[in-house]
Amino acid sequence: MKKVKLLIVIGCMLATCFNLFALSNKLFTSSVKDSLTPQKLLEEFSLFYEFQKQGDYKSAYPHGWNVITNNPTNFLQYKPFKKMEVCLWYMYDSVATTEEEKQAIADTALAFYDLAIKYKEEEETAGYFIARKAYVME
C-alpha cells in the first residue's frame, strides 16, 4: 500500500513538473501577434478607450499601441488614432518626462503617424497626420 501511495505522489510530481515546463515553453515562444485574437484585440481596445476617456493616458498608451499596430480597421469609427495622439502628446509634454524619454516618444510618434496615414480614418485626416508628422520631424 505504501508503494502505491509513493508511486501516486511521484506521478503527480512528474505531471506537475511537465505542466510547468510546457507552460514556460509556451510563454517564451508565443509572440504578441499570436496572442491578439479578435477577442483579445477587442479587450485591448476597450481598455484603451476607457483609460483614455478617464484621462489616464499613461495606462491607455500600451493598450492603444497594441490595437493600432495589429488591426485597427474594426475600430476606425471610434477614431483611435486621434485618441492615441492625445496620449502621445500628453506623455511628451509631461513635466516628469526626461529628455531621453521625449526623444523616444518623438520616434514613436513618427511610426505612429505612418500608421495613421496608412489607415487614414477619413480622407481629410490623412492630411492632418501628414502635417503633424512634418511638425515632429522638424
Secondary structure, 3 states (H helix, E strand, C coil): CHHHHHHHHHHHHHHHHHHHHHHHHHHHHCCHHHHCCHHHHHHHHHHHHHHHHHCCHHHHHHHHHHHHHHCHHHHHHHCHHHHHHHHHHHHHHCCCCCHHHHHHHHHHHHHHHHHHHHHCCCHHHHHHHHHHHHHHHC
